[in-house]
Amino acid sequence: MEQTQLENAFKEKLLEVFSAKYEEFLEEKGVSKNYVPYNVFDKVIQAQYEGLDDFINENKTIADENNYNDIIQEFISENYDSEFILMKFEESFNAEEEGVAEKLKGDMIIQLINKEPYSRASRSFWEAKVRTLTDFKEITKYAEGDNLGEFVEIYAPEWKEQDED
């Protein structure tokens, strides 16, 4: 079997496994893919491709058209368990989490200043209230869901007094 075929099959299977775990990771974090920089996934998958040479060297003589999928599956199962994959995404995401949180907060502020009746309070009022959020899951909950009312009720019950009219 050609080395390039084996490499491509390995990359394809690795991408499949990591993509499924990435979806699980995002769901666990409670964040949409839209808010996460592309490089979070890319960094993790590229780092795993660095182990490709070892895999190829160990298996190029025994892999053929009939068994290469089994060899790849076995290697990935032995070297990339769920905990390892999720840990790698966590590490990569943690490096970007502050930026993601700021993006989510910015979107929250925009929603608040553009949505009636909350738009009657000033932008600076909403900025101050949104900036008090520090828990990532909570930020995500309010920014991505239909939970602005809950946010206002908990963090800004006095918003009506800020009415700019």
Beta strands, then each sheet from edge to edge (+ up, - down):
end
